[in-house]
Amino acid sequence: MNFSRRQFLTSTIIGGGLIALGSQCLPSLATTNSVKIPPLREISMGENLFNPLSLLRNFDYGIAKSENGRKIREFTLTAHSSKIQLNTALDFVSWNVDNRVPAPTLRVTEGELIRIIFNNQDGHSHTLHFHGIHPADMDGVTPVKHGESFIYEFEAKPFGVHLYHCHIPPVTRHVSKGLYGMLIIDPIKPRPPADEMLLVMGGYDIDNDGKNDIYAFNGIPNFYRDYPIPIYQHQLIRLYVLNMIEFETAVTFHLHGNMFQVYPTGMTLKPSYATDVITMGVAERHILEFSYDYKGKFMFHPHQDHIAEQGCMGNFEVIAS
């Protein structure tokens, strides 16, 4: 059978899963902060070292420490090069953190001291540049060479949804290869209980021509289209959304069959407005909150159709609580 370039790049999961070289078992979570979490399926991920279903609700709180009366959250992150199986026909050598795209979602509380021990085991120089407020020597623009380490340390502020990424020129190339992740700084007074999850939009330039060929939520194209995200009817969903698609001026995020409340950059405790489509430039991010009245499958995707059709497509499956 002959495939066009587009068909080849967007061909995806066949026969219920990727080529199986091993399986990753996912836990069934009962409750989190009195919120019910639907059980997750076991899915064979082939050569991949991460699973987008487990990434959805995977927040890294680091190691809690206390030094001189100051609360510290300590994280260890390592840069690698590793192959990602994007679909049954296509592999991509990514530059990443901890062998996953996106990188771990770091989560702290405002006012805590963040300490990140960054080890570079990749063959290229890399950095970690954090969005937010920090001293100049913690800005993550000084290269960390292969085999070297650097410790980033700064106070967590302000509360909101932030991000981190490599800042080695050409930055667009380092980011599009997979070196990006989310940093959530919670307010001191916690937000109301909700089923919390994250969606990071990314693109892959397969042939290095400065244009994306395929797109994804949480690393793997069309994953949530083929494996819908189960959520409970009438339960509050808190979605942390980040746009890291390089080579595109802006993208949108659209939710079917519903409206969502928007907390711009996660820096407000009350929503600013409600809509069903939001526009984000590169590195822009928000908290979106919603719940579904009706059961069934509901799509989410960018409203740029070519981006959705080339991998950035998913479904929520609303089930009875």
Secondary structure, 3 states (H helix, E strand, C coil): CCCCHHHHHHCCCECCECCCCCEECCCCCCEECCEECCCCCCEECCCCCCCHHHHHCCEECCEEEEECCEEEEEEEEEEEEEEEEEECCEEEEEEEECCECCCCEEEEECCCEEEEEEEECCCCCECCEECCCCCHHHCCCCCECCCCEEEEEEECCCCEEEEEECCCCCHHHHHHCCCEEEEEEECCCCCCCCEEEEEEEEEECCCCCCCCCEEEECCECCHHHHCCEEEECCCCEEEEEEEECCCCCEEEEEECCCCEEEEECCCCCCCCEEECEEEEECCCEEEEEECCCCCEEEEEECCCHHHHHCCCCEEEEEECC
